[in-house]
Amino acid sequence: MTPLRQKMIDAMQMRGFSVRTHRSYLDAVARLAKYYRRSPDSLSGEELQAYFLYLAKDCGLSGAACRLYLNAIRFFYLQVLGRDSFGVTLVVPKRAQRIPELLTRGEVGRLLSACRNLKHRMALTTCYGCGLRVSELVALKVRHIDGERHLLRVEQGKGAKDRNVVVSATLLQCLRRYWQVMRPPEWLFPGREVSSPLSLTSIQKVYTAAKRRAGIDKVGGIHALRHAYATHQLEAGMPVHQLQRLLGHQDIHSTLRYVHWIPDHREGRSGADLIAGLEVGHG
């Protein structure tokens, strides 16, 4: 490992970046060095701008993908190398603003019912019922459930922050039945080896298979359950600031995008028991 790569890893660890961010940022800077066949700390601002043109024009990367590269390279130059600027204003394609194909309540119910394995069905039910990110879902431990206060503790979510999420009465009842049957010792949703959690890849595949069996052809992976949670809670009248806390959004604008998808949103109650009335099979 080169000293420069180690310095970048140290900088990301000091800031509490996730493992996924580590990988994507390191890969972006490594690809930049490979393209020019030079150490990235020797490149000029003009060369960096030419590289982004190459990514957008020749590689056909989307605005979102180009921005990931931009964030990684900006971090490298400003935080790792300690430079004040790039020397030029880097331009990347705008990120496309698309409304995802949101799952209806009925579709969520069909999807969960199509999941035949108890552990897998309970994992997807918890993901939807608490609006979790998939990385937060697989990191859950049995001790994170506070049945007395109806809370689920999310440890070190995005941005290295802890938060509590409300667990509805129906979801809590489902989790208790699941524990009585499966008796997971530590991880709430263990992998093949009970000493390790279910992997991100495994639960993504579970979601895709369940969606296919349910006859749902809407685009998107397991993150659609988090989108569904947010929109369904807003439809039930949950105030935006409360939803922001439950989702773990640092910026309120990340939460407000859901309001834009619900033109007739009106704040009222504190939210809904989303699992109640879904008619999910428990065979």
C-alpha positions in Angstrom: 0.0 0.0 0.0 1.4 3.4 -0.9 1.8 6.1 1.8 -0.7 8.3 -0.1 -3.4 5.6 -0.1 -2.8 4.9 3.6 -3.1 8.7 4.3 -6.5 8.8 2.5 -7.7 5.7 4.5 -6.6 7.4 7.8 -8.4 10.6 6.8 -11.7 8.7 6.1 -11.4 6.7 9.3 -10.9 9.9 11.3 -14.2 11.2 9.8 -16.1 8.0 10.5 -16.9 7.2 6.8 -18.7 4.0 6.2 -16.9 0.9 4.7 -18.9 1.5 1.4 -17.6 5.1 1.2 -14.1 3.9 1.8 -14.3 1.5 -1.1 -15.9 3.9 -3.5 -13.6 6.8 -2.8 -10.5 4.7 -3.0 -11.7 3.2 -6.2 -12.4 6.6 -7.7 -9.0 8.0 -7.0 -7.3 4.7 -8.1 -9.1 5.0 -11.5 -8.0 8.5 -11.9 -4.4 7.5 -11.3 -4.7 4.6 -13.7 -6.2 6.9 -16.4 -3.2 9.2 -16.4 -0.7 6.6 -15.3 0.6 9.1 -12.8 0.2 9.7 -9.1 -3.0 11.8 -8.6 -1.1 14.4 -6.5 0.8 15.5 -9.6 -2.3 16.3 -11.7 -3.4 19.8 -12.7 -6.9 21.3 -12.5 -7.2 21.2 -16.2 -6.3 17.5 -16.3 -9.0 16.8 -13.7 -11.6 18.6 -15.7 -10.6 16.6 -18.8 -11.0 13.4 -16.8 -14.6 14.3 -15.9 -15.3 15.1 -19.5 -14.0 11.6 -20.3 -16.2 10.0 -17.7 -19.4 11.8 -18.9 -18.7 11.6 -22.7 -16.7 8.5 -23.4 -17.8 6.3 -20.4 -21.4 7.6 -20.5 -21.6 7.8 -16.7 -24.7 9.4 -15.2 -24.7 12.7 -13.3 -25.0 10.8 -10.0 -22.0 8.6 -10.9 -19.9 11.6 -11.9 -20.8 13.3 -8.7 -19.6 10.4 -6.7 -16.2 10.6 -8.5 -16.2 14.4 -7.9 -16.9 13.9 -4.1 -14.1 11.3 -3.8 -11.5 13.4 -5.8 -12.5 16.6 -4.0 -12.0 14.8 -0.6 -8.6 13.6 -1.8 -7.3 16.9 -2.9 -8.8 19.1 -0.2 -8.7 16.9 2.9 -5.9 14.5 2.2 -3.5 16.7 0.2 -4.6 19.8 2.1 -5.0 22.0 -1.0 -7.2 25.1 -0.9 -8.8 24.4 -4.3 -8.4 22.5 -7.6 -7.3 25.5 -9.5 -10.4 25.3 -11.7 -14.1 24.9 -11.1 -14.9 21.3 -11.9 -18.1 20.8 -13.9 -20.0 17.5 -13.9 -23.4 16.6 -15.5 -26.4 17.5 -13.3 -27.9 14.7 -11.4 -31.2 13.6 -12.9 -34.1 14.3 -10.6 -36.5 11.4 -10.9 -39.4 10.3 -8.8 -38.9 6.6 -7.9 -41.6 4.1 -8.6 -43.1 4.1 -5.1 -44.6 0.9 -3.7 -48.2 1.0 -2.6 -49.3 -0.5 0.7 -50.9 -3.4 -1.2 -47.7 -4.1 -3.1 -45.7 -4.1 0.1 -48.1 -6.6 1.6 -47.8 -8.8 -1.5 -44.1 -8.6 -1.4 -43.8 -9.6 2.2 -46.2 -12.4 1.8 -44.2 -13.7 -1.1 -41.2 -14.1 1.1 -41.4 -17.7 2.3 -38.5 -17.8 4.7 -39.4 -16.5 8.2 -36.1 -14.8 8.9 -36.1 -13.1 5.5 -39.7 -12.0 5.7 -39.1 -10.6 9.2 -36.1 -8.7 7.9 -38.0 -7.1 5.1 -40.9 -6.4 7.4 -38.6 -4.6 9.8 -36.9 -2.7 7.0 -40.3 -1.3 5.9 -41.8 -0.9 9.3 -38.9 1.2 10.6 -37.7 2.8 7.4 -34.2 1.5 7.7 -31.3 1.6 5.3 -30.2 -1.9 4.3 -26.8 -1.4 6.1 -28.7 -0.5 9.3 -31.0 -3.5 8.9 -28.3 -6.1 8.7 -26.4 -4.5 11.6 -29.3 -5.0 14.1 -28.8 -7.0 17.2 -31.4 -8.5 19.5 -30.4 -6.1 22.3 -31.3 -3.2 20.1 -35.0 -3.8 20.6 -36.5 -2.0 23.5 -39.9 -3.7 23.8 -40.9 -1.7 26.9 -40.5 1.7 25.2 -41.4 0.4 21.6 -38.0 1.6 20.3 -35.4 0.2 18.0 -31.8 1.4 18.4 -29.9 2.1 15.2 -26.2 2.2 16.1 -23.8 4.1 13.9 -26.1 4.8 11.0 -25.2 7.0 8.1 -22.9 9.8 9.3 -21.7 7.6 12.2 -24.8 8.6 14.3 -27.0 6.6 16.7 -30.8 7.1 16.7 -33.9 5.5 18.0 -36.8 4.5 15.7 -40.3 3.9 16.8 -41.5 0.2 16.6 -45.2 -0.1 16.1 -47.3 -2.4 18.3 -47.9 -4.8 15.4 -44.2 -4.9 14.3 -43.2 -5.5 17.9 -45.6 -8.4 18.2 -44.2 -9.9 14.9 -40.6 -9.5 16.2 -41.5 -11.3 19.5 -43.0 -14.2 17.6 -40.0 -14.3 15.3 -37.6 -14.4 18.4 -39.7 -17.2 20.0 -39.3 -19.4 16.9 -35.8 -18.5 15.7 -34.0 -17.6 19.0 -31.2 -15.5 17.4 -28.4 -15.3 20.0 -26.9 -11.9 19.0 -27.6 -10.7 15.5 -31.3 -10.2 14.9 -31.0 -11.5 11.4 -27.9 -13.8 11.4 -26.3 -15.2 8.2 -25.6 -18.9 7.6 -23.2 -18.7 10.6 -25.1 -17.4 13.6 -22.0 -15.6 14.7 -22.2 -13.2 11.7 -25.0 -11.0 10.4 -26.9 -11.5 7.1 -24.9 -9.9 4.3 -26.0 -6.9 2.2 -25.9 -9.0 -0.9 -28.0 -11.8 0.6 -30.9 -9.5 1.7 -30.8 -7.6 -1.6 -31.3 -11.0 -3.4 -34.1 -11.9 -1.0 -35.9 -8.6 -1.8 -35.5 -9.1 -5.6 -36.7 -12.7 -5.4 -39.8 -11.7 -3.3 -40.6 -8.8 -5.6 -40.5 -11.1 -8.6 -42.7 -13.7 -6.9 -45.2 -11.0 -6.0 -45.4 -9.9 -9.6 -44.1 -6.4 -9.0 -42.1 -5.0 -11.9 -41.3 -1.5 -10.5 -37.7 -0.5 -10.7 -35.5 -0.4 -7.6 -33.9 -2.5 -4.9 -34.6 -3.0 -1.2 -34.2 0.8 -0.6 -37.7 1.1 -2.1 -39.0 -0.2 1.3 -37.4 2.9 3.0 -39.0 5.1 0.4 -42.3 3.4 1.0 -42.1 3.9 4.7 -41.4 7.6 4.3 -44.2 8.3 1.9 -46.8 6.1 3.7 -46.0 7.9 7.0 -46.4 11.3 5.4 -49.7 10.1 3.9 -50.8 9.2 7.4 -50.0 12.7 8.6 -46.6 12.4 10.2 -44.9 15.8 10.6 -41.9 16.3 8.4 -39.5 17.1 11.3 -40.5 13.9 13.0 -39.9 11.8 9.9 -36.5 13.5 9.5 -35.5 12.3 12.9 -36.8 8.7 12.3 -35.0 8.5 8.9 -31.8 9.9 10.3 -31.5 12.7 7.8 -29.1 15.4 8.7 -30.5 17.8 6.2 -34.2 18.5 6.2 -34.1 18.9 2.4 -33.5 15.1 2.1 -36.8 14.6 3.9 -38.7 17.3 2.0 -38.3 15.5 -1.3 -40.9 13.0 0.0 -43.3 15.8 0.5 -42.9 16.8 -3.1 -44.0 13.3 -4.1 -47.2 13.8 -2.1 -48.9 16.9 -3.4 -51.8 16.8 -0.9 -49.7 16.2 2.2 -51.1 17.5 5.4 -49.5 17.2 8.8 -51.7 15.7 11.4 -51.1 12.6 13.6 -47.7 11.4 14.6 -47.7 8.6 12.0 -49.2 5.2 11.6 -48.7 1.5 12.4 -47.7 0.6 8.9 -47.6 -3.2 9.5 -51.1 -3.4 10.8 -53.6 -4.4 8.1 -51.0 -5.5 5.5 -52.4 -9.0 5.4 -49.0 -10.5 5.4 -48.9 -14.3 5.4 -47.1 -15.9 8.4 -46.9 -19.5 7.2 
